[in-house]
Each structure stands twice: as C-alpha cells, then as structure tokens.
Amino acid sequence: MNGTRRADIGRGMRVVIVQKQDQRTGRLTEGVVRDILTKSATHPHGIKVRLETGEIGRVKQVCDQK
C-alpha cells in the first residue's frame, strides 16, 4: 500500500518514508508513526509523518495494515 491516503495511515503503524534531504538519492527510512502532519485527506507525494525517532518525511509504503 502506498502512502498517499491519510485514512490508510495511523499512529503506531510501521511505514517507510523518504526524508527531505534524501529525496534526490531515494534513500528510505523505516519506522513507527508517532504523528501525522498532513491535514488533507490525500497528498500526491505521500502523507507527511513524524516517526517515533523524531524523523520527518513522506510515506512511500505502509508495512502494517490497519
């Protein structure tokens, strides 16, 4: 599942994100969602989240299902 729909992402879910500084290289970071930062229902580049580690990025893939 991709991360473009806010309804598909929840706190405590394991996701893969791309951070702003890694967009050119495509380097991905995996972690657990602490906060959902995007307010709209969808976003074409992925919903922006903060991981439990404090890293912020856009969701590229959801590892857990709700």
N, C-alpha and C positions, 0 to 999 in steps of 0.2 A: 504494500500500500504506500502511495506517495504521500507527501505531507502538505498538500495544497488546500485541504479542507480542515477547518478548525474543529468540526464535530468529530473527526477521526482521532484527535489527539487529546489526551487527558493527563493530569498530574500523576506522576508515578510510573508512566509508561516509558519503556526503553525505546529510544529513537536514534537515528543517525542524522547529524547536522553538518552543514558547511558554515564555518565562521567567515566573517567579512574578509579577513586577511588571507583566507585560504581559497577564495572564490576562483582566482586565476589558476591555481595549481589543482584544484578539485580535491584537496585533502579533506577527508571526512573524520568526524569525531563522534564517537558513540557515548551515550549517557542516558540518565534518567531525568525526565522533565520535572522541574520544580515550579516554573511559572510559564504561562502562555502570554506572550507580549503582544501579539497581533490581535486587534479588536474585531476586524472584519471576519465574515464567515469563510472567505476564501482568499488566497493570495497566489498569483501565478508562479512565484519563485519559491514558495513554501512558507508555512506559518513560522513566525519568529518565536523562539522559546529560550528560556534560561534553564540550563541544566543544574543539577544539584551541586556540581563542581563550580558553578558561577559562570561558566562559558555561555555565550550567547550566539545563536546562529539560526539559520533557516532549516526546517526539517526537510530532508531529502528522502527519508524512508522511515516507516514505523515498523519496529521489530515486534512489539507486542500488539495483540488485538485486544480491543475493549471487552 
